[in-house]
Amino acid sequence: MTDQILLDPTAERSAAERPSAPRPTSLHGRTVGLLDISKPRGDVFLSRLDELLTGRGVNVRHYRKPTFTRPAPAELYQQLTRECDVVVEGLAD
C-alpha cells in the first residue's frame, strides 16, 4: 500500500496525525452504510453505488444527514456504528 496524505478541510492550524481505520479484506457478509450528506445529486451517486454493491451480494443500508451545512448528529454516527461494518459518505454538486 502506498502512503497517502489526507487533508482535513477544517480550520486546524496544524495537521493532526490520525491513523487510517482498518479496511476489511472483503465486503462479503458485511453491511455497507451509504451516508448521503444532503448535497444536491449525492443521492444519484449513492444509488448507483447501491446498485453495484447489491449486484455483488453486499447488504446495503441508506442514511441521510439532515443538512450538509452541519456535522451529522451524534445519534446518526452511533446508529452507523451499530448497524454497519463499512460506511461510504457521498457528496456531489
KATAMO-V344331 format. One record per pair of residues at least 12 apart in sequence whose C-alpha atoms are under 7 Angstrom apart, sorted by the first residue. I is the first residue (numbers start at 1). J is the second residue. D is the distance in whole Angstrom. If there is no record, write none. Layout:
i/j/d
I/J/D
I/J/D
This chain:
i/j/d
27/58/7
28/58/6
29/58/7
30/58/7
30/59/7
30/85/6
31/58/7
31/59/5
31/60/6
31/84/5
31/85/5
31/86/7
32/59/6
32/60/5
32/61/6
32/84/6
32/85/6
32/86/5
32/87/6
33/60/6
33/61/5
33/62/6
33/63/7
33/80/7
33/84/6
33/86/6
33/87/5
33/88/6
34/46/7
34/61/6
34/62/5
34/63/6
34/87/6
34/88/5
34/89/6
35/62/6
35/63/5
35/64/5
35/87/7
35/88/6
35/89/5
35/90/6
36/63/6
36/64/5
36/65/6
36/89/6
36/90/5
36/91/7
37/64/6
37/65/5
37/67/7
37/68/5
37/90/7
37/91/6
38/64/7
38/65/6
38/66/7
38/67/5
38/68/5
39/68/6
39/91/6
39/92/6
39/93/6
40/92/6
40/93/5
41/92/6
41/93/6
42/90/6
42/91/5
42/92/5
46/90/6
